[in-house]
């Protein structure tokens, strides 16, 4: 088998599947279809080595298998390659999401080659995964800690794996994961993190904000919701600042903006770090980002990071 399509909502599960396929292969190259074109990828896959070496090409972000509008040229190129693939190239397409099974290119790979659709792990599967990962590295973990990890990571295997890596770094030697330590180290829920993300952006701490964006990407948090949260915060800062400069009391501002006094106080404090031009600029940047994400095909989180750099 020399063409694969691996589909999953978990990047970690995709990586684990790739390791199974490439277990005995050495010459492995990785490409990102957000960076290179499908034509460039297929040209690379078609390359004939003088020594007939077996090589693996992994194409991540294979968006053409998702729900995006079909590109006729790309479809023709891919179907042509599928009909006559390079025997010395193992071509692995990966898509982080749900494949569109109505598309001809998806059907062709399913019928003639190998489509691996990895389902989301059940709660019991996640428990088993955690036990295995922990045991393989010489650690132990109790059931309360396992369940806390799963619940706090919203049943998301990728986030769970990341949190286990944090715990291993914390202990730095095989031992038992203590429940109190797990509660202290494991990241808080997504709702809390949404507000932390906004706080980091408002305080211009982009390093921490970008790290959180990576976690949101794993969790499949829709970037539009983050844009809306930020836009709301900048608008509130603008109006709070304006009303304060009109000599209105904190209580009056809270009533007009339908906020709690503590919220108004916090927003007002943040607004002192911005002038009106900066707040207006940031709202325009977010509006432009919103339009771009809705109208142009590109990795949404990469696009969001580009726009975050434009915020003042």
N, C-alpha and C positions, 0 to 999 in steps of 0.2 A: 504494500500500500504506500503510495508516494504523494497523495494529497489528503490533507486533513482539514476539517473545520471544527474548532473547539469553541463551544458557546457556553457561557456561564455568567451569572451576575457576580461571581467571586473571582477576582484576579488571582488569588492564592490557589484556588482549585484548578484554574487554567494552568498555572505554573506547575502544579503537581502532576497534571495530565501530560504536559510537555515532557517532564522528566521521565515518565514511563515510556513515552514514544522514543525518546532520544537516548535511552539508557546506555546503549552500546555504540553510540555515534559520537564522533569527536569534533568534526568540522561543522560548527554551528554559527550561523549569522542571524542577527536580529534586525528587523526594520520596522519603522513606524509609519503607517499609511496616513498619518496626519502630517508627516514631514516629506515623504517621497510619494510620487504618483504610482498608481497601480501599474502603469506601463513600465516605469523604471523597475519596479519589483519583478514583473514577469520577464523582463529582459535579463535581470540578474539570475532568475530561476532557470532561464533557457541556456545560460552560458555553459558551453561544453569544455570541460577540463581536459588538458592533454593527457592526463594520467587516469582519466575515468574515475576520479575520486568521488566517493559518496559524500554529499553535503546536505545540511539541513538549513532551510530558510524559514524563519519564523516571522510572520507578518502580523503585528499587533494592531489594534484599532481598525480592524477590517470592516469599516462602516457599511460597505456595499451589501452586507448580509443582514443589516438591520432594517428599520422602517423608513430610512431616508429615501427620497425620490430616486428612482433608478436613473443611472447614467448610461445611455445607449452605447457610447464608445467603450466605456469600461466593461460593460456586459459582453460586448463582442470580443474584446481582448481576452477576457477571462474564459469565455466559452471556447475560444480558439485554443487556448493553452490546455484546457481540460481535455480537449479531444486528442491532443498530442503532447503530453507532458514530457519533460526531460527525465529519463529513467534514473539518472544519477542525482537528482534533486528530490529531497523530501520537503514538500512545501506545506507548512502548517499555518493556516489562517486562524486568528483568534478574534473573538468578538465578545466584549464585556457588556452583556445585555441579553435581549431575546432576539433570536433570528427570525426573519420573516420567511416562513416556510412556503409562501405563495410565489416567491421569486424563482425564476428559472435557474439562476446560478446556484441557489441553495438546493433546489431539487436535484440538479445535476450532480453535485458533490455527494448528496445523500444516496443517490441511486448508484453512482459509479465508483465512489471512493468511500471516505469515512467521515460521517458527521457525528461528533460527540457532544451531546447536549447534557450538561451537568446540572441536575436539579438542585434547588436550594436545600441545604442540609436541615433535617428535622432536629428537634431539641435533643433527642436521644443520640443522634449522630454527632452533634456538637459535643455532647458530654464525652463520647468515646474518643473523638478527635483530641480534645483537651487532655484526657488521660494519657493517650499515646504520645503526644508531643512532650508532655511533662516527664513521662517515664523514660522516653528515649534520651533525655538529657540528664537523667539521674535525680530528678526532683520528684516530690510527691505533693498531692493536693487533695483536700477533702471535698465532699459533695456540696457543702454550703458555698465554698469558694468557686467551684465550677458553676453552680447555678447563678451566683452573683455575677460572674463574668459574662455568662450568656445573656442574662436579663439586661445588664447595664450596657452591653454592646448591641442590644436590640437584635439578638440572634444572628449577628453578622460575623461570619467566619473570619473575614479579613481583619476586622477590628479586634476580634478575640485573639488572633495570632499576634498582632502588634502588641497587645496588652501583655501577652505571655512573654514576649521578648523583653518588655520593660521590667517585668517581675524577675526574669532571669538576670538581667543586668543589676537589679537592685540587690539580689542575694549574692550573685557572683560566684557561687559554689553550690553543688548539689545539696539540697536540704528540703524541708517541708515548707510549702507556701502557707504562711499563717493568714487566717481569714482577716484579721485586723489590718495586716499589711496590704492584702488584696484590695480592701475597701479604700485604703489610703492612696494607693498608687493608680488603680484603674480609673480611667477617664470618666467624667460625669456623663449624664444622659445628653442626648442630642439637643433637647430644648435649652438646657443650661449652656451648652456649647454655642448655640446660635447667638446668644446674648454676649458670650465671651468674645466671639468672633467680631461682633459689632464694636465691642469695647476696644479690642486691639486695633481695629481700623481707625476708630475715632481718635485713639491715642497715638496713631501713626506707628504702631509696632507691626510692620509688615512681615517680619520674619515669623512671628508667632501666628499671625493671620494666615499666611501661606501654608504653614504646617497644618492648621485647622482645615484649610481648604482641601488638603490631601485626604484628611479623614472624612470630610463631607463627601468627597468624590467616591470613596469606598462605600459609604452608606447610601449612595445614590440620592443625596439631597439635591433637589432641583435648584440650580444656580439662581433662577428667577426669584425664588423665595428669599434668598440672601440679599439680592439686589433691592428687593422691596423693603426688607428690614433696614438696610442702610439708608435708603432714600427717605424712609419714614423718620429715621433718627436725625438726618441732616435737615429735613423740613422742620421738625420740632425744635431743633437748635436755632434755626433761622427765626421762627416765630417767637420763641421764648426770649431770644436776644432782643428782638424788636419790641415786644411788650414790656420787657424790663427797662429798656431805654425810654419808654413812654411813662416811666415811674409807676407802673402797676405793681401791686403787691404779689408776693409768691402765691398766696391763696387765690387771688383773682386770676392770675395766669393759669393756675391749675384748673380752675373752673372753666375758663375759656377753651383750654386745650384738652379738657376731659382727662386730666392726669391726676395721680396722687401727688401730694406735696413733696414726698421724698423723690419721686421721679422728676418733678419739675426742678428741684434743687440740683439734682445730678446733671440734668440736661443743661441747665443754666451754667453750671460750673464748666462743663465741656465747651459750651459756646464761647466762653472767654478766650479760648485758644484759637478761634477762627474769626476772620472778618467776613463781612457780607459777600464780598467777591469770591472768597474761597468756598463758602457754602453754596453759592449759586453755581460755581464751576463744578463742584462735586455732584450736584444734582443733574447738571447737563451731562457729565461723564457717565453717570449711572443710567440716564435715559438712553444715551447712545449705546451703551453696553447691552441694555435690554433689547433694543431694536436689532443689534447685530446678532445676538444669541438666537433671536426668533427668526431671523431671515437668512443667515449665512451658515453653510455647513462648516463647522470647525469644532474641535474639541471645546466644549463649553467652559470647562474649568481653566484651560489654557487661555482662552479669550478673557475670562473673568480676571485672571491674574494680570494680563496686559493692561486692562482698564484700571485695576487697583493701583497700578504704578502711576496713573495719571491723576489720582486723587491728591489734592493739596492739603 
